[in-house]
Amino acid sequence: MKFDYDVIVIGAGHAGCEAACAAANLGSQTLLVTMDMNKIAQMSCNPAIGGIAKGQIVREIDALGGFTGIVTDKSAIQFRMLNRSKGPAMWSPRAQSDRVKFIETWRGIIENTPNLFMWQDTVKQLIIRNHTVTGVITGMNVTFTAKSVVITSGTFMNGLMHIGKTQLAGGRISEPASYGISEQLREEGIVVGRMKTGTPVRIDGRSIDFSLTTEQVGENDFHKFSYLDFEPRKLRQQSCWITYTNEEVHEILRKGLPDSPLFNGQIQSIGPRYCPSIETKIVTFPDKTEHQLFLEPEGETTREFYLNGFSSSLPIEVQLNALQKIPAFRNIQIYRPGYAIEYDYFDPTQLRHTLETKTISGLFFAGQVNGTTGYEEAAGQGLIAGINAHLKCHGNSEFILGRDEAYIGVLIDDLVTKGVDEPYRMFTSRAEYRILLRQDDADMRLTEKSYRIGLATPERYRLLTEKKEHRDRIIEFAENYSVKAQQVNTQLEQFGTTPLKQGIKLIDLILRPQLNVKTVADIIPDFKTEIDKIPNRKEEIMEAAEISIKYKGYIEREQLIADKIRRLENIRIKDRFDYHSIKQISIEARQKLARINPETIAQASRIPGISPSDINILLILARK
């Protein structure tokens, strides 16, 4: 039994699992402390991974050498690529997972990762000496020492659940809350706040009349989350089902509002604006006569369904009475009601971009403790925190992703620069460089960076190199191969595109909106022969080549803009100024700059309340 480690990770949720695996795979002796080893990476809310912008984050985690994508592919019972009607910058993968197999798969990875150990217990106290964390003391009074500690305790710190007027202490239903750490850190000068989130009712599928719902089937093409997973999906694929609330439902909910913790003053903390409770929806949108609900299966064989869109903390009888007014739920039986939960979080502006705290050396925060919401946001933070916790204890340079490099970079920069006034959720609209941050090219952007620090494996890097070579070979062939009119005109008319009057390069055919790499290969035998040389992942590589060809101008233009902004990222100003003494800028700007102490001019420009004229003053002073 060891009692001394390089890295200790507190909490085995999505952030904790990624943090622990990253640190261990980089070579740190790592301890993962969790209350319950049977609920590792528990999907506390909906049994799904990905979605708008969130799917891009999971692809980035996979490209960096994380495991969320691999686990999702192995436990998937439905996969869909969202936003296919839009450009590839908006395509977002999403999968339903078997909740139990998701946990089993994650636990199997953790138990078979070298350098990674587990301890089932709570942590009641950090050991902090001279503003440096040196270990933890657990609920069993066991002391573990470490050079870095990562806190990823999710909603468990002082967690309090609400179902109507009933209040239950806990971090999740039927699981205890944790106490001690936030109180201790508050005494150390860390700003602690309270947030709220919620989850819907879980329904017994045997009581649902599916004939009164609309089926939503999944897709079965080559798309997956992991760049390493080439095998067909092994689990039986499941459908989701759509239904709607109605005015009768809304009337019952309105009558129950006086007993709603959200509206009677019982809950004081801030909830997620982008994932509101059903009672918030009827108050915010009083003229809306119906709200869409999704029935999502919890697993391959279970009859448990998650009712997406009906998050609530109303009394159980109000939830049941309202649901029974939905035709498909006339005979509804539930496993448990929806509930809200309040929990402690730490103001993320107290963090560096490495996710290390500014005031306590070696202490890192990741996940919901930073004021975020969502498995994917948590996992992305956990990966970066785990990498940097390892680098910190071995004296190596920090690992930071820019806003033009990854959605994870956007997420972390938003947190540490702007802070949060509600649970933070990632959207594509938060990223300035969406065309550069597509889900299809996360490996092109990030795998080499991860390989250089030793996290991405040689096999992963070999697959990336192979993919680049085949993609570039397709593009080069298309740029140089000449097509004559008589070769293709008959087929072009069949595709509804203008026949040729003279010869053109093959790439000009691919650029036509009615055509793509596959259809052009079916027309041009030489091109098909070239593509058939690809030994595996043919569809993925064809898609990569097509996007590079069709969106080349947009990609290059956005890269130029990103390069200009990056110059400001190179002007470092951290600790260079006494902001309170700079009288040329506003008092608000002085206060915010002093509190956040931005690393660069570019980061300063993203702080809310900092004007362009303030930035110009800082540029002049920086030049001096």
Disulfide bonds with the S-S distance in Angstrom:
none
